[in-house]
Amino acid sequence: MKILTICGLGQGTSLLLKMNVQEALQSLGIEADVDNSDVSSASVENADLILAGEYHIDSLKHLDTPVIAITDFMDVEEIKNKLQKFFKGE
């Protein structure tokens, strides 16, 4: 599985989110390739799942890829809970 983390420019915030997603996945025992990018490049990436800030969700609605909105990029528990729900099909 490939997971993409998104921010406006694809640099700092998406990299921070990427590291916290990797930590959450590890604690859940889920293996995935996690990469980061900017919101405008999300449509050309071959991702199975996208995580982005709530403020980018409208910009990603045109994609077929599932998108999880994250409120606090620093909150690993929020990320873990939302990933767990996604993988359980909730």
CYANA upper distance limits for C-alpha pairs under 8 A (distance plus 0.5 A):
  1 MET  CA     31 GLU  CA      8.11
  1 MET  CA     32 ALA  CA      5.50
  1 MET  CA     33 ASP  CA      6.69
  1 MET  CA     47 ALA  CA      8.21
  1 MET  CA     48 ASP  CA      6.62
  2 LYS  CA     32 ALA  CA      6.27
  2 LYS  CA     33 ASP  CA      5.26
  2 LYS  CA     34 VAL  CA      6.39
  2 LYS  CA     35 ASP  CA      8.13
  2 LYS  CA     46 ASN  CA      8.01
  2 LYS  CA     47 ALA  CA      5.53
  2 LYS  CA     48 ASP  CA      5.84
  2 LYS  CA     49 LEU  CA      7.23
  3 ILE  CA     32 ALA  CA      7.27
  3 ILE  CA     33 ASP  CA      6.59
  3 ILE  CA     34 VAL  CA      5.21
  3 ILE  CA     35 ASP  CA      6.86
  3 ILE  CA     47 ALA  CA      6.07
  3 ILE  CA     48 ASP  CA      6.43
  3 ILE  CA     49 LEU  CA      5.37
  3 ILE  CA     50 ILE  CA      6.23
  3 ILE  CA     51 LEU  CA      8.03
  4 LEU  CA     18 LYS  CA      8.25
  4 LEU  CA     34 VAL  CA      6.27
  4 LEU  CA     35 ASP  CA      5.48
  4 LEU  CA     36 ASN  CA      5.87
  4 LEU  CA     37 SER  CA      7.47
  4 LEU  CA     42 ALA  CA      8.42
  4 LEU  CA     47 ALA  CA      6.48
  4 LEU  CA     48 ASP  CA      8.43
  4 LEU  CA     49 LEU  CA      6.80
  4 LEU  CA     50 ILE  CA      5.23
  4 LEU  CA     51 LEU  CA      6.78
  5 THR  CA     14 SER  CA      5.85
  5 THR  CA     15 LEU  CA      7.98
  5 THR  CA     17 LEU  CA      6.85
  5 THR  CA     18 LYS  CA      6.25
  5 THR  CA     34 VAL  CA      7.91
  5 THR  CA     35 ASP  CA      6.76
  5 THR  CA     36 ASN  CA      5.09
  5 THR  CA     37 SER  CA      6.81
  5 THR  CA     50 ILE  CA      6.25
  5 THR  CA     51 LEU  CA      5.34
  5 THR  CA     52 ALA  CA      6.35
  6 ILE  CA     10 GLY  CA      6.73
  6 ILE  CA     13 THR  CA      8.41
  6 ILE  CA     14 SER  CA      5.58
  6 ILE  CA     36 ASN  CA      6.39
  6 ILE  CA     37 SER  CA      5.71
  6 ILE  CA     38 ASP  CA      5.82
  6 ILE  CA     39 VAL  CA      6.10
  6 ILE  CA     42 ALA  CA      7.87
  6 ILE  CA     50 ILE  CA      7.65
  6 ILE  CA     51 LEU  CA      6.78
  6 ILE  CA     52 ALA  CA      5.40
  6 ILE  CA     53 GLY  CA      7.97
  7 CYS  CA     11 GLN  CA      7.87
  7 CYS  CA     13 THR  CA      6.44
  7 CYS  CA     14 SER  CA      5.50
  7 CYS  CA     37 SER  CA      7.28
  7 CYS  CA     38 ASP  CA      5.64
  7 CYS  CA     39 VAL  CA      6.22
  7 CYS  CA     52 ALA  CA      6.94
  7 CYS  CA     53 GLY  CA      7.52
  7 CYS  CA     56 HIS  CA      7.94
  8 GLY  CA     38 ASP  CA      5.75
  8 GLY  CA     39 VAL  CA      5.92
  8 GLY  CA     40 SER  CA      8.32
  8 GLY  CA     56 HIS  CA      8.31
  9 LEU  CA     37 SER  CA      7.88
  9 LEU  CA     38 ASP  CA      5.22
  9 LEU  CA     39 VAL  CA      7.56
 10 GLY  CA     14 SER  CA      6.17
 10 GLY  CA     15 LEU  CA      7.99
 10 GLY  CA     36 ASN  CA      6.78
 10 GLY  CA     37 SER  CA      4.64
 10 GLY  CA     38 ASP  CA      4.10
 10 GLY  CA     39 VAL  CA      7.59
 11 GLN  CA     15 LEU  CA      6.55
 11 GLN  CA     36 ASN  CA      8.21
 11 GLN  CA     37 SER  CA      7.64
 11 GLN  CA     38 ASP  CA      7.87
 12 GLY  CA     16 LEU  CA      6.74
 13 THR  CA     17 LEU  CA      6.67
 13 THR  CA     73 PHE  CA      8.26
 14 SER  CA     18 LYS  CA      6.46
 14 SER  CA     36 ASN  CA      5.95
 14 SER  CA     37 SER  CA      7.11
 14 SER  CA     38 ASP  CA      8.13
 14 SER  CA     52 ALA  CA      8.33
 15 LEU  CA     19 MET  CA      6.83
 15 LEU  CA     36 ASN  CA      6.40
 16 LEU  CA     20 ASN  CA      6.93
 16 LEU  CA     73 PHE  CA      7.62
 16 LEU  CA     74 MET  CA      8.22
 17 LEU  CA     21 VAL  CA      6.48
 17 LEU  CA     73 PHE  CA      5.88
 17 LEU  CA     74 MET  CA      7.81
 18 LYS  CA     22 GLN  CA      6.67
 18 LYS  CA     34 VAL  CA      6.91
 18 LYS  CA     35 ASP  CA      7.04
 18 LYS  CA     36 ASN  CA      6.75
 19 MET  CA     23 GLU  CA      6.84
 20 ASN  CA     24 ALA  CA      6.65
 20 ASN  CA     73 PHE  CA      7.90
 20 ASN  CA     74 MET  CA      7.53
 20 ASN  CA     75 ASP  CA      8.39
 20 ASN  CA     76 VAL  CA      6.28
 20 ASN  CA     79 ILE  CA      8.07
 21 VAL  CA     25 LEU  CA      6.53
 21 VAL  CA     34 VAL  CA      8.21
 21 VAL  CA     76 VAL  CA      7.78
 21 VAL  CA     79 ILE  CA      7.02
 21 VAL  CA     80 LYS  CA      8.00
 22 GLN  CA     26 GLN  CA      6.59
 22 GLN  CA     34 VAL  CA      7.43
 23 GLU  CA     27 SER  CA      6.83
 23 GLU  CA     76 VAL  CA      7.88
 24 ALA  CA     28 LEU  CA      6.81
 24 ALA  CA     76 VAL  CA      6.57
 24 ALA  CA     77 GLU  CA      7.91
 24 ALA  CA     79 ILE  CA      7.03
 24 ALA  CA     80 LYS  CA      5.34
 24 ALA  CA     83 LEU  CA      8.48
 25 LEU  CA     29 GLY  CA      6.58
 25 LEU  CA     30 ILE  CA      5.61
 25 LEU  CA     31 GLU  CA      7.27
 25 LEU  CA     32 ALA  CA      8.15
 25 LEU  CA     80 LYS  CA      7.49
 25 LEU  CA     83 LEU  CA      8.29
 26 GLN  CA     30 ILE  CA      6.51
 26 GLN  CA     31 GLU  CA      7.66
 28 LEU  CA     80 LYS  CA      7.95
 28 LEU  CA     84 GLN  CA      8.02
 37 SER  CA     41 SER  CA      7.09
 37 SER  CA     42 ALA  CA      7.23
 38 ASP  CA     42 ALA  CA      7.04
 39 VAL  CA     56 HIS  CA      7.76
 39 VAL  CA     59 SER  CA      7.82
 39 VAL  CA     60 LEU  CA      8.03
 41 SER  CA     45 GLU  CA      7.24
 42 ALA  CA     60 LEU  CA      8.26
 43 SER  CA     63 LEU  CA      7.03
 47 ALA  CA     65 THR  CA      7.51
 48 ASP  CA     65 THR  CA      6.56
 48 ASP  CA     66 PRO  CA      7.68
 49 LEU  CA     65 THR  CA      6.37
 49 LEU  CA     66 PRO  CA      5.77
 49 LEU  CA     67 VAL  CA      6.56
 49 LEU  CA     68 ILE  CA      8.24
 50 ILE  CA     65 THR  CA      7.44
 50 ILE  CA     66 PRO  CA      6.78
 50 ILE  CA     67 VAL  CA      5.18
 50 ILE  CA     68 ILE  CA      6.73
 51 LEU  CA     67 VAL  CA      6.19
 51 LEU  CA     68 ILE  CA      5.31
 51 LEU  CA     69 ALA  CA      6.54
 51 LEU  CA     70 ILE  CA      7.21
 52 ALA  CA     56 HIS  CA      6.81
 52 ALA  CA     57 ILE  CA      7.46
 52 ALA  CA     67 VAL  CA      7.73
 52 ALA  CA     68 ILE  CA      6.95
 52 ALA  CA     69 ALA  CA      5.83
 52 ALA  CA     70 ILE  CA      6.31
 53 GLY  CA     57 ILE  CA      7.51
 53 GLY  CA     69 ALA  CA      5.97
 53 GLY  CA     70 ILE  CA      5.40
 53 GLY  CA     71 THR  CA      6.53
 53 GLY  CA     72 ASP  CA      8.29
 53 GLY  CA     73 PHE  CA      8.11
 54 GLU  CA     69 ALA  CA      5.40
 54 GLU  CA     70 ILE  CA      6.34
 54 GLU  CA     71 THR  CA      6.53
 56 HIS  CA     60 LEU  CA      7.17
 57 ILE  CA     61 LYS  CA      6.87
 57 ILE  CA     67 VAL  CA      8.01
 57 ILE  CA     69 ALA  CA      7.20
 60 LEU  CA     67 VAL  CA      8.11
 68 ILE  CA     82 LYS  CA      7.84
 70 ILE  CA     78 GLU  CA      8.03
 70 ILE  CA     79 ILE  CA      7.38
 72 ASP  CA     78 GLU  CA      7.97
 73 PHE  CA     79 ILE  CA      8.24
 75 ASP  CA     79 ILE  CA      7.05
 76 VAL  CA     80 LYS  CA      6.43
 77 GLU  CA     81 ASN  CA      6.48
 78 GLU  CA     82 LYS  CA      6.68
 79 ILE  CA     83 LEU  CA      6.56
 80 LYS  CA     84 GLN  CA      6.48
 81 ASN  CA     85 LYS  CA      6.74
 82 LYS  CA     86 PHE  CA      6.70
 83 LEU  CA     87 PHE  CA      6.66
 84 GLN  CA     88 LYS  CA      6.64
 85 LYS  CA     89 GLY  CA      6.70
 85 LYS  CA     90 GLU  CA      5.64
 86 PHE  CA     90 GLU  CA      6.34
